[in-house]
Amino acid sequence: MDLYISSRILSVPDKVLKRKCKKAIETASMIRKSEMLVM
């Protein structure tokens, strides 16, 4: 599974990968903020 994921990541262009990482980080921080608001 890990090898499959890393090969997929390597095949993705760097710019797209960075954009996806940024989006994922923003989404994660939004989820964390909403969780803190709920608590």
mmCIF file as gemmi writes it, N, C-alpha and C atoms, coordinates in Angstrom:
data_model
loop_
_atom_site.group_PDB
_atom_site.id
_atom_site.type_symbol
_atom_site.label_atom_id
_atom_site.label_alt_id
_atom_site.label_comp_id
_atom_site.label_asym_id
_atom_site.label_entity_id
_atom_site.label_seq_id
_atom_site.pdbx_PDB_ins_code
_atom_site.Cartn_x
_atom_site.Cartn_y
_atom_site.Cartn_z
_atom_site.occupancy
_atom_site.B_iso_or_equiv
_atom_site.pdbx_formal_charge
_atom_site.auth_seq_id
_atom_site.auth_asym_id
_atom_site.pdbx_PDB_model_num
ATOM 1 N N . MET Axp A 1 ? 0.843 -1.201 0 1 0 ? 1 A 1
ATOM 2 C CA . MET Axp A 1 ? 0 0 0 1 0 ? 1 A 1
ATOM 3 C C . MET Axp A 1 ? 0.879 1.252 0 1 0 ? 1 A 1
ATOM 4 N N . ASP Axp A 2 ? 1.89 1.289 0.858 1 0 ? 2 A 1
ATOM 5 C CA . ASP Axp A 2 ? 2.776 2.452 0.936 1 0 ? 2 A 1
ATOM 6 C C . ASP Axp A 2 ? 3.474 2.71 -0.389 1 0 ? 2 A 1
ATOM 7 N N . LEU Axp A 3 ? 3.972 1.634 -1.009 1 0 ? 3 A 1
ATOM 8 C CA . LEU Axp A 3 ? 4.664 1.776 -2.29 1 0 ? 3 A 1
ATOM 9 C C . LEU Axp A 3 ? 3.721 2.346 -3.339 1 0 ? 3 A 1
ATOM 10 N N . TYR Axp A 4 ? 2.496 1.892 -3.338 1 0 ? 4 A 1
ATOM 11 C CA . TYR Axp A 4 ? 1.501 2.378 -4.298 1 0 ? 4 A 1
ATOM 12 C C . TYR Axp A 4 ? 1.269 3.879 -4.113 1 0 ? 4 A 1
ATOM 13 N N . ILE Axp A 5 ? 1.119 4.293 -2.867 1 0 ? 5 A 1
ATOM 14 C CA . ILE Axp A 5 ? 0.863 5.704 -2.572 1 0 ? 5 A 1
ATOM 15 C C . ILE Axp A 5 ? 2.059 6.56 -2.97 1 0 ? 5 A 1
ATOM 16 N N . SER Axp A 6 ? 3.275 6.117 -2.636 1 0 ? 6 A 1
ATOM 17 C CA . SER Axp A 6 ? 4.458 6.916 -2.956 1 0 ? 6 A 1
ATOM 18 C C . SER Axp A 6 ? 4.665 7.003 -4.461 1 0 ? 6 A 1
ATOM 19 N N . SER Axp A 7 ? 4.361 5.939 -5.191 1 0 ? 7 A 1
ATOM 20 C CA . SER Axp A 7 ? 4.507 5.994 -6.649 1 0 ? 7 A 1
ATOM 21 C C . SER Axp A 7 ? 3.478 6.954 -7.235 1 0 ? 7 A 1
ATOM 22 N N . ARG Axp A 8 ? 2.286 6.981 -6.662 1 0 ? 8 A 1
ATOM 23 C CA . ARG Axp A 8 ? 1.258 7.924 -7.108 1 0 ? 8 A 1
ATOM 24 C C . ARG Axp A 8 ? 1.721 9.358 -6.853 1 0 ? 8 A 1
ATOM 25 N N . ILE Axp A 9 ? 2.305 9.597 -5.677 1 0 ? 9 A 1
ATOM 26 C CA . ILE Axp A 9 ? 2.78 10.933 -5.316 1 0 ? 9 A 1
ATOM 27 C C . ILE Axp A 9 ? 3.898 11.368 -6.255 1 0 ? 9 A 1
ATOM 28 N N . LEU Axp A 10 ? 4.812 10.442 -6.563 1 0 ? 10 A 1
ATOM 29 C CA . LEU Axp A 10 ? 5.931 10.766 -7.443 1 0 ? 10 A 1
ATOM 30 C C . LEU Axp A 10 ? 5.446 11.099 -8.847 1 0 ? 10 A 1
ATOM 31 N N . SER Axp A 11 ? 4.351 10.481 -9.274 1 0 ? 11 A 1
ATOM 32 C CA . SER Axp A 11 ? 3.851 10.711 -10.631 1 0 ? 11 A 1
ATOM 33 C C . SER Axp A 11 ? 3.115 12.053 -10.739 1 0 ? 11 A 1
ATOM 34 N N . VAL Axp A 12 ? 2.715 12.606 -9.603 1 0 ? 12 A 1
ATOM 35 C CA . VAL Axp A 12 ? 2.013 13.891 -9.618 1 0 ? 12 A 1
ATOM 36 C C . VAL Axp A 12 ? 3.027 15.027 -9.703 1 0 ? 12 A 1
ATOM 37 N N . PRO Axp A 13 ? 2.783 16.019 -10.575 1 0 ? 13 A 1
ATOM 38 C CA . PRO Axp A 13 ? 3.687 17.175 -10.661 1 0 ? 13 A 1
ATOM 39 C C . PRO Axp A 13 ? 3.792 17.907 -9.327 1 0 ? 13 A 1
ATOM 40 N N . ASP Axp A 14 ? 4.957 18.525 -9.12 1 0 ? 14 A 1
ATOM 41 C CA . ASP Axp A 14 ? 5.259 19.151 -7.828 1 0 ? 14 A 1
ATOM 42 C C . ASP Axp A 14 ? 4.252 20.243 -7.469 1 0 ? 14 A 1
ATOM 43 N N . LYS Axp A 15 ? 3.893 21.062 -8.438 1 0 ? 15 A 1
ATOM 44 C CA . LYS Axp A 15 ? 2.996 22.189 -8.161 1 0 ? 15 A 1
ATOM 45 C C . LYS Axp A 15 ? 1.637 21.697 -7.688 1 0 ? 15 A 1
ATOM 46 N N . VAL Axp A 16 ? 1.121 20.685 -8.39 1 0 ? 16 A 1
ATOM 47 C CA . VAL Axp A 16 ? -0.188 20.131 -8.028 1 0 ? 16 A 1
ATOM 48 C C . VAL Axp A 16 ? -0.123 19.509 -6.64 1 0 ? 16 A 1
ATOM 49 N N . LEU Axp A 17 ? 0.981 18.804 -6.378 1 0 ? 17 A 1
ATOM 50 C CA . LEU Axp A 17 ? 1.154 18.146 -5.086 1 0 ? 17 A 1
ATOM 51 C C . LEU Axp A 17 ? 1.15 19.176 -3.962 1 0 ? 17 A 1
ATOM 52 N N . LYS Axp A 18 ? 1.873 20.278 -4.168 1 0 ? 18 A 1
ATOM 53 C CA . LYS Axp A 18 ? 1.934 21.317 -3.138 1 0 ? 18 A 1
ATOM 54 C C . LYS Axp A 18 ? 0.559 21.919 -2.905 1 0 ? 18 A 1
ATOM 55 N N . ARG Axp A 19 ? -0.194 22.11 -4 1 0 ? 19 A 1
ATOM 56 C CA . ARG Axp A 19 ? -1.531 22.688 -3.866 1 0 ? 19 A 1
ATOM 57 C C . ARG Axp A 19 ? -2.435 21.75 -3.075 1 0 ? 19 A 1
ATOM 58 N N . LYS Axp A 20 ? -2.328 20.444 -3.373 1 0 ? 20 A 1
ATOM 59 C CA . LYS Axp A 20 ? -3.156 19.461 -2.666 1 0 ? 20 A 1
ATOM 60 C C . LYS Axp A 20 ? -2.779 19.411 -1.192 1 0 ? 20 A 1
ATOM 61 N N . CYS Axp A 21 ? -1.476 19.478 -0.893 1 0 ? 21 A 1
ATOM 62 C CA . CYS Axp A 21 ? -1.022 19.451 0.502 1 0 ? 21 A 1
ATOM 63 C C . CYS Axp A 21 ? -1.56 20.671 1.239 1 0 ? 21 A 1
ATOM 64 N N . LYS Axp A 22 ? -1.481 21.827 0.587 1 0 ? 22 A 1
ATOM 65 C CA . LYS Axp A 22 ? -1.967 23.063 1.193 1 0 ? 22 A 1
ATOM 66 C C . LYS Axp A 22 ? -3.452 22.934 1.515 1 0 ? 22 A 1
ATOM 67 N N . LYS Axp A 23 ? -4.215 22.411 0.547 1 0 ? 23 A 1
ATOM 68 C CA . LYS Axp A 23 ? -5.656 22.255 0.732 1 0 ? 23 A 1
ATOM 69 C C . LYS Axp A 23 ? -5.948 21.303 1.884 1 0 ? 23 A 1
ATOM 70 N N . ALA Axp A 24 ? -5.186 20.209 1.941 1 0 ? 24 A 1
ATOM 71 C CA . ALA Axp A 24 ? -5.395 19.207 2.985 1 0 ? 24 A 1
ATOM 72 C C . ALA Axp A 24 ? -5.099 19.804 4.357 1 0 ? 24 A 1
ATOM 73 N N . ILE Axp A 25 ? -4.024 20.604 4.439 1 0 ? 25 A 1
ATOM 74 C CA . ILE Axp A 25 ? -3.646 21.223 5.716 1 0 ? 25 A 1
ATOM 75 C C . ILE Axp A 25 ? -4.721 22.224 6.137 1 0 ? 25 A 1
ATOM 76 N N . GLU Axp A 26 ? -5.214 23.009 5.176 1 0 ? 26 A 1
ATOM 77 C CA . GLU Axp A 26 ? -6.257 23.985 5.499 1 0 ? 26 A 1
ATOM 78 C C . GLU Axp A 26 ? -7.525 23.286 5.977 1 0 ? 26 A 1
ATOM 79 N N . THR Axp A 27 ? -7.88 22.199 5.302 1 0 ? 27 A 1
ATOM 80 C CA . THR Axp A 27 ? -9.075 21.445 5.688 1 0 ? 27 A 1
ATOM 81 C C . THR Axp A 27 ? -8.913 20.876 7.095 1 0 ? 27 A 1
ATOM 82 N N . ALA Axp A 28 ? -7.717 20.334 7.374 1 0 ? 28 A 1
ATOM 83 C CA . ALA Axp A 28 ? -7.46 19.738 8.686 1 0 ? 28 A 1
ATOM 84 C C . ALA Axp A 28 ? -7.554 20.799 9.779 1 0 ? 28 A 1
ATOM 85 N N . SER Axp A 29 ? -6.999 21.989 9.519 1 0 ? 29 A 1
ATOM 86 C CA . SER Axp A 29 ? -7.041 23.045 10.533 1 0 ? 29 A 1
ATOM 87 C C . SER Axp A 29 ? -8.477 23.525 10.744 1 0 ? 29 A 1
ATOM 88 N N . MET Axp A 30 ? -9.269 23.576 9.661 1 0 ? 30 A 1
ATOM 89 C CA . MET Axp A 30 ? -10.674 23.963 9.789 1 0 ? 30 A 1
ATOM 90 C C . MET Axp A 30 ? -11.432 22.954 10.636 1 0 ? 30 A 1
ATOM 91 N N . ILE Axp A 31 ? -11.179 21.671 10.396 1 0 ? 31 A 1
ATOM 92 C CA . ILE Axp A 31 ? -11.844 20.614 11.163 1 0 ? 31 A 1
ATOM 93 C C . ILE Axp A 31 ? -11.456 20.724 12.636 1 0 ? 31 A 1
ATOM 94 N N . ARG Axp A 32 ? -10.174 20.986 12.878 1 0 ? 32 A 1
ATOM 95 C CA . ARG Axp A 32 ? -9.692 21.092 14.258 1 0 ? 32 A 1
ATOM 96 C C . ARG Axp A 32 ? -10.363 22.276 14.95 1 0 ? 32 A 1
ATOM 97 N N . LYS Axp A 33 ? -10.495 23.402 14.243 1 0 ? 33 A 1
ATOM 98 C CA . LYS Axp A 33 ? -11.122 24.58 14.837 1 0 ? 33 A 1
ATOM 99 C C . LYS Axp A 33 ? -12.577 24.297 15.186 1 0 ? 33 A 1
ATOM 100 N N . SER Axp A 34 ? -13.299 23.644 14.27 1 0 ? 34 A 1
ATOM 101 C CA . SER Axp A 34 ? -14.715 23.351 14.528 1 0 ? 34 A 1
ATOM 102 C C . SER Axp A 34 ? -14.854 22.373 15.69 1 0 ? 34 A 1
ATOM 103 N N . GLU Axp A 35 ? -13.908 21.431 15.801 1 0 ? 35 A 1
ATOM 104 C CA . GLU Axp A 35 ? -13.944 20.493 16.922 1 0 ? 35 A 1
ATOM 105 C C . GLU Axp A 35 ? -13.734 21.236 18.241 1 0 ? 35 A 1
ATOM 106 N N . MET Axp A 36 ? -12.823 22.218 18.242 1 0 ? 36 A 1
ATOM 107 C CA . MET Axp A 36 ? -12.565 22.993 19.458 1 0 ? 36 A 1
ATOM 108 C C . MET Axp A 36 ? -13.798 23.818 19.821 1 0 ? 36 A 1
ATOM 109 N N . LEU Axp A 37 ? -14.492 24.341 18.803 1 0 ? 37 A 1
ATOM 110 C CA . LEU Axp A 37 ? -15.703 25.118 19.068 1 0 ? 37 A 1
ATOM 111 C C . LEU Axp A 37 ? -16.788 24.237 19.673 1 0 ? 37 A 1
ATOM 112 N N . VAL Axp A 38 ? -16.883 23.004 19.199 1 0 ? 38 A 1
ATOM 113 C CA . VAL Axp A 38 ? -17.89 22.074 19.722 1 0 ? 38 A 1
ATOM 114 C C . VAL Axp A 38 ? -17.606 21.758 21.184 1 0 ? 38 A 1
ATOM 115 N N . MET Axp A 39 ? -16.332 21.6 21.525 1 0 ? 39 A 1
ATOM 116 C CA . MET Axp A 39 ? -15.963 21.289 22.904 1 0 ? 39 A 1
ATOM 117 C C . MET Axp A 39 ? -15.956 22.557 23.738 1 0 ? 39 A 1
